[in-house]
Structure formats: C-alpha cells, structure tokens
Amino acid sequence: MKTIAAVLVVLLFAAPVFADVVDEYKVRNAGDLVSLCSRDLSAEDYAAAMNFCHGYATGAYSYYVSAASAEPDLKIVCIKEPYPERKKAIADFVTWSKANQSFMKDAAVDTFFRFMAGAFPCK
C-alpha cells in the first residue's frame, strides 16, 4: 500500500513537468520547428530535440517523395547525388529560416518545403 501511495505522490508532482515537455514538442508553426532544430548543444534536451527535428524532417520528406512519385506534377524538390547529409540540410534550413522570419508563423511543413524547393530546385 505504501508503494502505491508513493507512486501516486510522484505522479502528482511530476504531472506538470510532463505537461511542459509535451508542450515543448508541439509543432504549431515553423518557429516551433526551428526552435527544436536549433536547440543549443548544452541544452538538457538537445538529443531529444534533435531526434524530434530529424524525425519530423525525414517524415515530411518521405511523405513528399511518395506523393510526388504518384503525381509527378507535384515535384518541386529534386535532390541530386551526392546527397547532402541530413544534419547539414537541417542546419541550412535553420539558417534560411532565421533569414526569412516572415514565414515563422506559417505551417512548419510549408516553410520546410519553401526552403527545400529553393535549396534543391527541379530545374
């Protein structure tokens, strides 16, 4: 019984911390994504933020590749060999985003593909 009470006390005090973490990893707009992708190396959650950022970018790009292969008219990004390292492409996205602040309130995926289409055009 004491164990159950102890677990409940821990959960009671930990709940607000979990809520903060959940909010930290919501991508409501491009600014949220850039914040995660540009997390400082010394940040406590650096690894988690980078993993989230890379997962978001990889998932968005994979979905795009699938959609563009089904509808060639949708093709706006053409990455040629030698393929850039994902880490470099994301760092370039962060740099581009900081120079294009007007897009930070837009949807993250739209802003990510604005960057991708400019960095890796098809023509």
MMTF fields as JSON, N, C-alpha, C and O atoms, coordinates in Angstrom:
{
  "mmtfVersion": "1.0.0",
  "mmtfProducer": "UNKNOWN",
  "numBonds": 491,
  "numAtoms": 492,
  "numGroups": 123,
  "numChains": 1,
  "numModels": 1,
  "chainsPerModel": [1],
  "groupsPerChain": [123],
  "chainIdList": ["A"],
  "bondAtomList": [4, 2, 8, 6, 12, 10, 16, 14, 20, 18, 24, 22, 28, 26, 32, 30, 36, 34, 40, 38, 44, 42, 48, 46, 52, 50, 56, 54, 60, 58, 64, 62, 68, 66, 72, 70, 76, 74, 80, 78, 84, 82, 88, 86, 92, 90, 96, 94, 100, 98, 104, 102, 108, 106, 112, 110, 116, 114, 120, 118, 124, 122, 128, 126, 132, 130, 136, 134, 140, 138, 144, 142, 148, 146, 152, 150, 156, 154, 160, 158, 164, 162, 168, 166, 172, 170, 176, 174, 180, 178, 184, 182, 188, 186, 192, 190, 196, 194, 200, 198, 204, 202, 208, 206, 212, 210, 216, 214, 220, 218, 224, 222, 228, 226, 232, 230, 236, 234, 240, 238, 244, 242, 248, 246, 252, 250, 256, 254, 260, 258, 264, 262, 268, 266, 272, 270, 276, 274, 280, 278, 284, 282, 288, 286, 292, 290, 296, 294, 300, 298, 304, 302, 308, 306, 312, 310, 316, 314, 320, 318, 324, 322, 328, 326, 332, 330, 336, 334, 340, 338, 344, 342, 348, 346, 352, 350, 356, 354, 360, 358, 364, 362, 368, 366, 372, 370, 376, 374, 380, 378, 384, 382, 388, 386, 392, 390, 396, 394, 400, 398, 404, 402, 408, 406, 412, 410, 416, 414, 420, 418, 424, 422, 428, 426, 432, 430, 436, 434, 440, 438, 444, 442, 448, 446, 452, 450, 456, 454, 460, 458, 464, 462, 468, 466, 472, 470, 476, 474, 480, 478, 484, 482, 488, 486],
  "bondOrderList": [1, 1, 1, 1, 1, 1, 1, 1, 1, 1, 1, 1, 1, 1, 1, 1, 1, 1, 1, 1, 1, 1, 1, 1, 1, 1, 1, 1, 1, 1, 1, 1, 1, 1, 1, 1, 1, 1, 1, 1, 1, 1, 1, 1, 1, 1, 1, 1, 1, 1, 1, 1, 1, 1, 1, 1, 1, 1, 1, 1, 1, 1, 1, 1, 1, 1, 1, 1, 1, 1, 1, 1, 1, 1, 1, 1, 1, 1, 1, 1, 1, 1, 1, 1, 1, 1, 1, 1, 1, 1, 1, 1, 1, 1, 1, 1, 1, 1, 1, 1, 1, 1, 1, 1, 1, 1, 1, 1, 1, 1, 1, 1, 1, 1, 1, 1, 1, 1, 1, 1, 1, 1],
  "groupList": [{"groupName": "MET", "atomNameList": ["N", "CA", "C", "O"], "elementList": ["N", "C", "C", "O"], "formalChargeList": [0, 0, 0, 0], "bondAtomList": [1, 0, 2, 1, 3, 2], "bondOrderList": [1, 1, 2], "singleLetterCode": "M", "chemCompType": "L-PEPTIDE LINKING"}, {"groupName": "LYS", "atomNameList": ["N", "CA", "C", "O"], "elementList": ["N", "C", "C", "O"], "formalChargeList": [0, 0, 0, 0], "bondAtomList": [1, 0, 2, 1, 3, 2], "bondOrderList": [1, 1, 2], "singleLetterCode": "K", "chemCompType": "L-PEPTIDE LINKING"}, {"groupName": "THR", "atomNameList": ["N", "CA", "C", "O"], "elementList": ["N", "C", "C", "O"], "formalChargeList": [0, 0, 0, 0], "bondAtomList": [1, 0, 2, 1, 3, 2], "bondOrderList": [1, 1, 2], "singleLetterCode": "T", "chemCompType": "L-PEPTIDE LINKING"}, {"groupName": "ILE", "atomNameList": ["N", "CA", "C", "O"], "elementList": ["N", "C", "C", "O"], "formalChargeList": [0, 0, 0, 0], "bondAtomList": [1, 0, 2, 1, 3, 2], "bondOrderList": [1, 1, 2], "singleLetterCode": "I", "chemCompType": "L-PEPTIDE LINKING"}, {"groupName": "ALA", "atomNameList": ["N", "CA", "C", "O"], "elementList": ["N", "C", "C", "O"], "formalChargeList": [0, 0, 0, 0], "bondAtomList": [1, 0, 2, 1, 3, 2], "bondOrderList": [1, 1, 2], "singleLetterCode": "A", "chemCompType": "L-PEPTIDE LINKING"}, {"groupName": "VAL", "atomNameList": ["N", "CA", "C", "O"], "elementList": ["N", "C", "C", "O"], "formalChargeList": [0, 0, 0, 0], "bondAtomList": [1, 0, 2, 1, 3, 2], "bondOrderList": [1, 1, 2], "singleLetterCode": "V", "chemCompType": "L-PEPTIDE LINKING"}, {"groupName": "LEU", "atomNameList": ["N", "CA", "C", "O"], "elementList": ["N", "C", "C", "O"], "formalChargeList": [0, 0, 0, 0], "bondAtomList": [1, 0, 2, 1, 3, 2], "bondOrderList": [1, 1, 2], "singleLetterCode": "L", "chemCompType": "L-PEPTIDE LINKING"}, {"groupName": "PHE", "atomNameList": ["N", "CA", "C", "O"], "elementList": ["N", "C", "C", "O"], "formalChargeList": [0, 0, 0, 0], "bondAtomList": [1, 0, 2, 1, 3, 2], "bondOrderList": [1, 1, 2], "singleLetterCode": "F", "chemCompType": "L-PEPTIDE LINKING"}, {"groupName": "PRO", "atomNameList": ["N", "CA", "C", "O"], "elementList": ["N", "C", "C", "O"], "formalChargeList": [0, 0, 0, 0], "bondAtomList": [1, 0, 2, 1, 3, 2], "bondOrderList": [1, 1, 2], "singleLetterCode": "P", "chemCompType": "L-PEPTIDE LINKING"}, {"groupName": "ASP", "atomNameList": ["N", "CA", "C", "O"], "elementList": ["N", "C", "C", "O"], "formalChargeList": [0, 0, 0, 0], "bondAtomList": [1, 0, 2, 1, 3, 2], "bondOrderList": [1, 1, 2], "singleLetterCode": "D", "chemCompType": "L-PEPTIDE LINKING"}, {"groupName": "GLU", "atomNameList": ["N", "CA", "C", "O"], "elementList": ["N", "C", "C", "O"], "formalChargeList": [0, 0, 0, 0], "bondAtomList": [1, 0, 2, 1, 3, 2], "bondOrderList": [1, 1, 2], "singleLetterCode": "E", "chemCompType": "L-PEPTIDE LINKING"}, {"groupName": "TYR", "atomNameList": ["N", "CA", "C", "O"], "elementList": ["N", "C", "C", "O"], "formalChargeList": [0, 0, 0, 0], "bondAtomList": [1, 0, 2, 1, 3, 2], "bondOrderList": [1, 1, 2], "singleLetterCode": "Y", "chemCompType": "L-PEPTIDE LINKING"}, {"groupName": "ARG", "atomNameList": ["N", "CA", "C", "O"], "elementList": ["N", "C", "C", "O"], "formalChargeList": [0, 0, 0, 0], "bondAtomList": [1, 0, 2, 1, 3, 2], "bondOrderList": [1, 1, 2], "singleLetterCode": "R", "chemCompType": "L-PEPTIDE LINKING"}, {"groupName": "ASN", "atomNameList": ["N", "CA", "C", "O"], "elementList": ["N", "C", "C", "O"], "formalChargeList": [0, 0, 0, 0], "bondAtomList": [1, 0, 2, 1, 3, 2], "bondOrderList": [1, 1, 2], "singleLetterCode": "N", "chemCompType": "L-PEPTIDE LINKING"}, {"groupName": "GLY", "atomNameList": ["N", "CA", "C", "O"], "elementList": ["N", "C", "C", "O"], "formalChargeList": [0, 0, 0, 0], "bondAtomList": [1, 0, 2, 1, 3, 2], "bondOrderList": [1, 1, 2], "singleLetterCode": "G", "chemCompType": "PEPTIDE LINKING"}, {"groupName": "SER", "atomNameList": ["N", "CA", "C", "O"], "elementList": ["N", "C", "C", "O"], "formalChargeList": [0, 0, 0, 0], "bondAtomList": [1, 0, 2, 1, 3, 2], "bondOrderList": [1, 1, 2], "singleLetterCode": "S", "chemCompType": "L-PEPTIDE LINKING"}, {"groupName": "CYS", "atomNameList": ["N", "CA", "C", "O"], "elementList": ["N", "C", "C", "O"], "formalChargeList": [0, 0, 0, 0], "bondAtomList": [1, 0, 2, 1, 3, 2], "bondOrderList": [1, 1, 2], "singleLetterCode": "C", "chemCompType": "L-PEPTIDE LINKING"}, {"groupName": "HIS", "atomNameList": ["N", "CA", "C", "O"], "elementList": ["N", "C", "C", "O"], "formalChargeList": [0, 0, 0, 0], "bondAtomList": [1, 0, 2, 1, 3, 2], "bondOrderList": [1, 1, 2], "singleLetterCode": "H", "chemCompType": "L-PEPTIDE LINKING"}, {"groupName": "TRP", "atomNameList": ["N", "CA", "C", "O"], "elementList": ["N", "C", "C", "O"], "formalChargeList": [0, 0, 0, 0], "bondAtomList": [1, 0, 2, 1, 3, 2], "bondOrderList": [1, 1, 2], "singleLetterCode": "W", "chemCompType": "L-PEPTIDE LINKING"}, {"groupName": "GLN", "atomNameList": ["N", "CA", "C", "O"], "elementList": ["N", "C", "C", "O"], "formalChargeList": [0, 0, 0, 0], "bondAtomList": [1, 0, 2, 1, 3, 2], "bondOrderList": [1, 1, 2], "singleLetterCode": "Q", "chemCompType": "L-PEPTIDE LINKING"}],
  "groupTypeList": [0, 1, 2, 3, 4, 4, 5, 6, 5, 5, 6, 6, 7, 4, 4, 8, 5, 7, 4, 9, 5, 5, 9, 10, 11, 1, 5, 12, 13, 4, 14, 9, 6, 5, 15, 6, 16, 15, 12, 9, 6, 15, 4, 10, 9, 11, 4, 4, 4, 0, 13, 7, 16, 17, 14, 11, 4, 2, 14, 4, 11, 15, 11, 11, 5, 15, 4, 4, 15, 4, 10, 8, 9, 6, 1, 3, 5, 16, 3, 1, 10, 8, 11, 8, 10, 12, 1, 1, 4, 3, 4, 9, 7, 5, 2, 18, 15, 1, 4, 13, 19, 15, 7, 0, 1, 9, 4, 4, 5, 9, 2, 7, 7, 12, 7, 0, 4, 14, 4, 7, 8, 16, 1],
  "groupIdList": [1, 2, 3, 4, 5, 6, 7, 8, 9, 10, 11, 12, 13, 14, 15, 16, 17, 18, 19, 20, 21, 22, 23, 24, 25, 26, 27, 28, 29, 30, 31, 32, 33, 34, 35, 36, 37, 38, 39, 40, 41, 42, 43, 44, 45, 46, 47, 48, 49, 50, 51, 52, 53, 54, 55, 56, 57, 58, 59, 60, 61, 62, 63, 64, 65, 66, 67, 68, 69, 70, 71, 72, 73, 74, 75, 76, 77, 78, 79, 80, 81, 82, 83, 84, 85, 86, 87, 88, 89, 90, 91, 92, 93, 94, 95, 96, 97, 98, 99, 100, 101, 102, 103, 104, 105, 106, 107, 108, 109, 110, 111, 112, 113, 114, 115, 116, 117, 118, 119, 120, 121, 122, 123],
  "secStructList": [7, 2, 2, 2, 2, 2, 2, 2, 2, 2, 2, 2, 2, 2, 2, 2, 2, 2, 2, 2, 2, 2, 2, 2, 6, 7, 7, 7, 1, 2, 2, 2, 2, 2, 2, 2, 2, 6, 7, 7, 6, 6, 1, 6, 6, 2, 2, 2, 2, 2, 2, 2, 2, 2, 2, 2, 2, 2, 2, 2, 2, 2, 2, 2, 2, 2, 2, 2, 2, 2, 7, 4, 4, 4, 7, 7, 7, 7, 7, 7, 1, 1, 7, 7, 7, 2, 2, 2, 2, 2, 2, 2, 2, 2, 2, 2, 2, 2, 2, 7, 4, 4, 4, 6, 6, 1, 7, 2, 2, 2, 2, 2, 2, 2, 2, 2, 2, 2, 2, 1, 7, 7, 7],
  "xCoordList": [0.825, 0.0, 0.871, 0.564, 1.968, 2.86, 3.486, 3.716, 3.762, 4.352, 3.384, 3.787, 2.132, 1.123, 0.99, 0.902, 0.976, 0.877, 2.091, 1.955, 3.267, 4.493, 4.458, 4.834, 4.013, 3.909, 2.917, 3.183, 1.796, 0.795, 1.328, 1.057, 2.072, 2.666, 3.652, 3.645, 4.496, 5.467, 4.743, 5.115, 3.726, 2.962, 2.261, 2.186, 1.759, 1.079, 2.026, 1.654, 3.241, 4.203, 4.877, 5.363, 4.917, 5.569, 4.642, 5.125, 3.355, 2.398, 2.641, 2.617, 2.876, 3.141, 4.414, 4.481, 5.408, 6.648, 6.367, 6.849, 5.59, 5.244, 4.46, 4.651, 3.59, 2.813, 3.736, 3.538, 4.744, 5.693, 6.454, 6.67, 6.861, 7.597, 6.718, 7.175, 5.475, 4.561, 4.388, 4.439, 4.188, 4.036, 5.306, 5.231, 6.451, 7.734, 7.902, 8.586, 7.282, 7.451, 6.232, 6.051, 5.407, 4.305, 4.842, 5.513, 4.541, 4.968, 3.716, 3.027, 3.442, 2.26, 2.545, 1.633, 3.826, 4.22, 5.714, 6.384, 6.217, 7.632, 8.566, 9.638, 8.177, 9.011, 9.239, 10.336, 8.213, 8.361, 9.357, 10.195, 9.263, 10.189, 11.622, 12.554, 11.791, 13.131, 13.7, 14.896, 12.876, 13.33, 13.876, 14.912, 13.198, 13.674, 14.939, 15.881, 14.944, 16.077, 17.326, 18.416, 17.186, 18.344, 18.685, 19.351, 18.219, 18.478, 19.987, 20.758, 20.391, 21.8, 22.348, 21.665, 23.578, 24.237, 24.263, 24.267, 24.281, 24.338, 22.958, 22.864, 21.901, 20.545, 20.344, 20.84, 19.613, 19.349, 18.642, 18.87, 17.794, 17.031, 17.561, 16.816, 18.834, 19.423, 19.17, 18.676, 19.502, 19.352, 17.892, 17.596, 16.988, 15.568, 15.064, 14.327, 15.46, 15.027, 15.563, 14.84, 16.839, 17.432, 16.765, 16.507, 16.49, 15.813, 14.42, 13.997, 13.712, 12.383, 12.486, 11.728, 13.425, 13.622, 13.938, 13.318, 14.898, 15.287, 14.13, 13.912, 13.397, 12.241, 11.164, 10.566, 10.919, 9.917, 10.323, 9.526, 11.571, 12.057, 12.068, 11.664, 12.525, 12.59, 11.19, 10.949, 10.274, 8.898, 8.23, 7.556, 8.422, 7.824, 8.396, 7.66, 9.71, 10.339, 9.925, 9.682, 9.844, 9.435, 8.01, 7.716, 7.133, 5.759, 5.743, 5.03, 6.534, 6.618, 7.083, 6.496, 8.136, 8.663, 7.575, 7.421, 6.829, 5.75, 4.67, 4.22, 4.256, 3.212, 3.696, 2.944, 4.945, 5.477, 5.678, 5.582, 5.955, 6.103, 4.743, 4.668, 3.687, 2.339, 1.793, 1.003, 2.213, 1.763, 2.981, 3.359, 3.605, 4.829, 4.69, 5.686, 3.48, 3.28, 3.523, 3.724, 3.506, 3.739, 5.228, 5.58, 6.087, 7.521, 8.087, 8.107, 8.546, 9.134, 10.534, 11.258, 10.912, 12.222, 12.93, 12.379, 14.153, 14.945, 16.341, 17.177, 16.577, 17.882, 18.714, 18.326, 19.87, 20.738, 21.942, 22.322, 22.533, 23.752, 24.902, 24.926, 25.828, 25.883, 24.872, 24.802, 24.097, 23.059, 23.673, 24.681, 23.062, 23.594, 23.325, 22.376, 24.157, 23.899, 22.659, 22.462, 21.838, 20.602, 20.922, 20.237, 21.953, 22.336, 22.666, 22.299, 23.352, 23.702, 22.462, 22.296, 21.591, 20.367, 19.511, 18.935, 19.42, 18.631, 19.305, 18.624, 20.608, 21.334, 21.112, 20.94, 21.116, 20.843, 19.41, 19.158, 18.474, 17.078, 16.971, 16.266, 17.659, 17.631, 18.209, 17.628, 19.339, 19.966, 19.02, 18.826, 18.431, 17.497, 16.293, 15.845, 15.779, 14.605, 14.881, 14.034, 16.056, 16.402, 16.531, 16.353, 16.843, 16.919, 15.555, 15.399, 14.587, 13.248, 12.185, 11.299, 12.282, 11.402, 9.919, 9.066, 9.603, 8.199, 7.431, 6.2, 8.127, 7.464, 7.324, 6.779, 7.789, 7.836, 6.464, 6.338, 5.448, 4.085, 3.319, 2.22, 3.901, 3.262, 3.412, 4.172, 2.689, 2.791, 4.232, 4.88, 4.721, 6.113, 6.424, 7.465, 5.54, 5.811, 5.852, 6.655, 5.004, 5.024, 6.349, 6.953, 6.781, 8.031, 9.22, 10.154, 9.19, 10.264, 10.382, 11.492, 9.256, 9.311, 9.576, 10.039, 9.303, 9.757, 11.28, 11.879, 11.888, 13.345, 13.842, 14.749, 13.262, 13.72, 13.618, 14.532, 12.526, 12.34, 13.375, 13.806, 13.775, 14.809, 16.202, 17.043, 16.453, 17.776, 18.015, 19.148, 16.955, 17.075, 16.01, 15.124, 16.111, 15.087, 15.152, 16.178, 14.048, 13.993, 14.487, 14.714, 14.658, 15.083, 16.472, 16.983],
  "yCoordList": [-1.195, 0.0, 1.261, 2.238, 1.227, 2.38, 2.643, 3.793, 1.57, 1.715, 2.433, 3.327, 2.056, 2.695, 4.171, 5.02, 4.479, 5.873, 6.657, 7.799, 6.071, 6.754, 7.028, 8.115, 6.063, 6.239, 7.344, 8.17, 7.374, 8.418, 9.808, 10.769, 9.917, 11.212, 11.661, 12.826, 10.754, 11.09, 11.535, 12.545, 10.811, 11.179, 12.521, 13.304, 12.785, 14.048, 15.225, 16.223, 15.107, 16.199, 16.224, 17.273, 15.101, 15.031, 15.473, 15.867, 15.423, 15.748, 17.108, 17.198, 18.188, 19.471, 19.457, 20.141, 18.703, 18.596, 17.908, 18.352, 16.823, 16.13, 17.036, 16.973, 17.87, 18.8, 19.79, 20.096, 20.296, 21.227, 20.557, 21.172, 19.31, 18.584, 18.376, 18.557, 18.002, 17.794, 19.092, 19.068, 20.206, 21.494, 21.883, 22.477, 21.559, 21.906, 21.243, 21.779, 20.086, 19.339, 19.393, 18.526, 20.402, 20.641, 21.536, 22.534, 21.169, 21.972, 22.637, 22.088, 23.833, 24.58, 25.428, 25.784, 25.75, 26.576, 26.371, 25.617, 27.041, 26.879, 27.33, 26.752, 28.345, 28.823, 27.74, 27.626, 26.947, 25.84, 24.803, 24.31, 24.476, 23.503, 24.037, 23.314, 25.284, 25.882, 25.918, 25.696, 26.189, 26.195, 24.832, 24.75, 23.779, 22.428, 22.088, 21.508, 22.456, 22.121, 22.937, 22.588, 23.999, 24.847, 24.824, 25.723, 23.788, 23.663, 23.685, 23.045, 24.421, 24.546, 23.205, 22.449, 22.927, 21.672, 21.442, 20.299, 22.518, 22.384, 22.202, 21.986, 22.285, 22.129, 20.711, 19.738, 20.625, 19.324, 18.366, 17.157, 18.901, 18.05, 18.111, 17.865, 18.435, 18.567, 17.315, 17.419, 16.153, 14.913, 14.673, 14.31, 14.87, 14.657, 15.651, 15.274, 16.907, 17.923, 17.622, 17.749, 17.22, 16.891, 15.658, 15.614, 14.664, 13.468, 13.806, 13.298, 14.665, 15.088, 15.842, 15.577, 16.777, 17.582, 16.701, 16.839, 15.799, 14.918, 14.003, 13.743, 13.521, 12.673, 13.421, 12.888, 14.668, 15.497, 15.72, 15.515, 16.142, 16.447, 15.193, 15.237, 14.088, 12.838, 12.352, 11.907, 12.438, 12.023, 12.887, 12.378, 14.193, 15.109, 14.842, 14.782, 14.683, 14.438, 13.078, 12.965, 12.065, 10.735, 10.773, 10.171, 11.479, 11.609, 12.345, 11.952, 13.411, 14.168, 13.278, 13.309, 12.487, 11.608, 10.649, 10.414, 10.101, 9.183, 9.888, 9.364, 11.062, 11.816, 12.266, 12.203, 12.72, 13.204, 12.067, 12.284, 10.864, 9.744, 9.337, 8.828, 9.552, 9.242, 10.347, 10.08, 11.576, 12.743, 13.56, 14.49, 13.243, 13.942, 15.466, 16.18, 15.967, 17.416, 18.098, 19.311, 17.339, 17.884, 18.049, 18.606, 17.583, 17.559, 18.986, 19.683, 19.404, 20.733, 20.666, 21.661, 19.481, 19.288, 18.16, 17.07, 18.425, 17.411, 17.377, 18.233, 16.4, 16.258, 15.302, 14.161, 15.799, 15.009, 14.496, 15.052, 13.428, 12.895, 13.854, 14.487, 13.99, 13.337, 13.981, 15.205, 13.147, 13.637, 14.348, 13.901, 15.455, 16.163, 15.359, 14.577, 15.557, 14.936, 15.578, 16.789, 14.778, 15.295, 16.398, 17.42, 16.199, 17.185, 18.535, 19.584, 18.506, 19.75, 20.401, 21.618, 19.592, 20.145, 20.812, 21.872, 20.216, 20.808, 22.072, 23.055, 22.065, 23.279, 24.404, 25.563, 24.06, 25.059, 25.577, 26.764, 24.681, 25.093, 26.095, 27.097, 25.832, 26.737, 28.094, 29.131, 28.095, 29.351, 30.11, 31.313, 29.423, 30.043, 30.618, 31.727, 29.86, 30.289, 31.571, 32.462, 31.655, 32.849, 34.072, 35.2, 33.853, 34.959, 35.258, 36.281, 34.396, 34.541, 34.465, 33.61, 35.351, 35.367, 35.494, 35.093, 36.039, 36.244, 34.929, 34.937, 33.81, 32.513, 31.75, 30.646, 32.295, 31.549, 31.272, 30.368, 32.014, 31.76, 30.815, 30.373, 30.506, 29.595, 28.15, 27.861, 27.267, 25.842, 25.373, 25.736, 24.575, 24.124, 23.373, 23.603, 22.488, 21.699, 22.586, 22.337, 23.618, 24.54, 25.303, 25.449, 25.776, 26.534, 25.632, 26.039, 24.408, 23.458, 23.226, 23.178, 23.081, 22.842, 24.113, 24.021, 25.273, 26.513, 26.5, 26.791, 26.153, 26.056, 24.966, 25.207, 23.781, 22.654, 22.957, 22.635, 23.568, 23.89, 24.904, 24.857, 25.821, 26.787, 26.191, 26.521, 25.321, 24.718, 23.595, 23.375, 22.888, 21.742, 21.82, 20.97, 22.856, 23.035, 21.927, 21.267, 21.739, 20.699, 21.197, 20.384, 22.478, 22.988, 23.522, 23.988],
  "zCoordList": [0.0, 0.0, 0.0, -0.684, 0.782, 0.833, -0.531, -0.904, -1.274, -2.612, -3.539, -4.284, -3.502, -4.35, -3.989, -4.876, -2.716, -2.272, -2.736, -3.176, -2.648, -3.076, -4.578, -5.017, -5.359, -6.81, -7.137, -8.01, -6.463, -6.711, -6.371, -7.091, -5.296, -4.924, -5.995, -6.393, -6.461, -7.516, -8.774, -9.37, -9.187, -10.382, -10.217, -11.165, -9.047, -8.784, -8.998, -9.615, -8.492, -8.636, -9.995, -10.418, -10.687, -11.999, -13.123, -14.185, -12.93, -13.997, -14.63, -15.857, -13.859, -14.507, -15.347, -16.369, -14.944, -15.726, -17.046, -18.088, -17.021, -18.252, -19.189, -20.403, -18.657, -19.488, -20.182, -21.358, -19.475, -20.088, -21.224, -22.268, -21.035, -22.068, -23.293, -24.421, -23.083, -24.201, -24.987, -26.216, -24.32, -24.998, -25.75, -26.826, -25.2, -25.815, -27.175, -28.047, -27.361, -28.602, -29.517, -30.372, -29.336, -30.266, -31.379, -31.12, -32.605, -33.746, -34.306, -35.167, -33.794, -34.214, -35.444, -36.191, -35.65, -36.79, -37.061, -36.355, -38.075, -38.445, -37.329, -37.149, -36.586, -35.49, -34.442, -33.894, -34.164, -33.21, -33.726, -32.971, -35.011, -35.589, -35.577, -35.226, -35.954, -35.963, -34.554, -34.368, -33.572, -32.183, -31.775, -31.114, -32.158, -31.847, -32.637, -32.099, -33.913, -34.784, -34.479, -34.932, -33.732, -33.422, -31.936, -31.424, -31.258, -29.82, -29.564, -30.279, -28.547, -28.184, -27.71, -27.021, -28.085, -27.716, -26.209, -25.752, -25.444, -23.985, -23.346, -22.137, -24.133, -23.597, -23.07, -23.639, -21.98, -21.351, -22.303, -22.254, -23.16, -24.078, -25.509, -26.458, -25.666, -27.006, -27.858, -28.981, -27.332, -28.107, -28.482, -29.621, -27.542, -27.82, -28.872, -29.783, -28.743, -29.706, -31.104, -32.092, -31.183, -32.49, -33.094, -34.297, -32.264, -32.766, -33.285, -34.323, -32.557, -32.992, -34.315, -35.248, -34.391, -35.595, -36.797, -37.852, -36.643, -37.747, -38.137, -39.32, -37.154, -37.45, -38.214, -39.149, -37.807, -38.483, -39.941, -40.857, -40.142, -41.492, -42.366, -43.528, -41.81, -42.57, -42.93, -44.053, -41.977, -42.244, -43.305, -44.201, -43.196, -44.177, -45.569, -46.554, -45.636, -46.941, -47.51, -48.712, -46.683, -47.155, -47.699, -48.732, -47.001, -47.486, -48.834, -49.757, -48.931, -50.176, -51.332, -52.414, -51.106, -52.158, -52.627, -53.826, -51.688, -52.033, -52.848, -53.867, -52.41, -53.119, -54.496, -55.468, -54.584, -55.858, -56.856, -58.064, -56.372, -57.306, -57.871, -58.989, -57.126, -57.599, -58.505, -59.41, -58.259, -59.027, -59.443, -58.73, -60.574, -60.984, -61.09, -60.977, -61.304, -61.376, -60.032, -59.984, -58.953, -57.615, -57.305, -56.265, -58.171, -57.892, -57.857, -58.871, -56.67, -56.5, -55.903, -55.886, -55.411, -54.788, -55.52, -55.677, -55.968, -56.665, -56.06, -56.351, -55.233, -54.59, -55.427, -55.68, -55.849, -56.716, -55.941, -54.911, -56.453, -55.848, -56.102, -57.157, -55.216, -53.917, -52.973, -52.86, -52.305, -51.416, -50.215, -49.669, -49.81, -48.635, -47.365, -47.303, -46.371, -45.077, -44.482, -44.592, -43.862, -43.255, -42.253, -42.215, -41.449, -40.435, -41.082, -40.552, -42.216, -42.913, -43.512, -43.433, -44.111, -44.705, -43.63, -43.876, -42.456, -41.373, -40.854, -40.563, -40.735, -40.313, -41.334, -40.955, -42.616, -43.661, -43.562, -43.769, -43.245, -43.047, -41.898, -42.014, -40.801, -39.647, -40.04, -39.718, -40.726, -41.171, -42.093, -41.922, -43.066, -44.003, -43.244, -43.532, -42.282, -41.517, -40.733, -40.668, -40.146, -39.373, -40.266, -39.806, -41.55, -42.509, -43.139, -43.806, -42.94, -43.522, -42.432, -42.471, -41.478, -40.309, -40.657, -39.865, -41.815, -42.174, -42.309, -42.3, -42.432, -42.58, -41.266, -41.259, -40.179, -38.922, -38.313, -37.488, -38.693, -38.203, -39.127, -38.794, -40.289, -41.242, -40.769, -39.845, -41.407, -41.079, -41.277, -42.259, -40.349, -40.388, -41.677, -42.292, -42.086, -43.288, -44.529, -45.429, -44.598, -45.738, -45.789, -46.851, -44.65, -44.598, -44.892, -45.581, -44.372, -44.657, -46.161, -46.689, -46.856, -48.297, -49.105, -50.242, -48.561, -49.205, -49.276, -50.312, -48.138, -48.094, -49.044, -49.841, -48.969, -49.785, -51.278, -52.038, -51.701, -53.117, -53.595, -54.747, -52.713, -53.085, -53.045, -53.882, -52.085, -51.942, -52.949, -53.379, -53.323, -54.217, -55.32, -55.399, -56.172, -57.207, -58.258, -58.421, -58.959, -60.002, -61.348, -62.244, -61.524, -62.836, -62.797, -63.815]
}
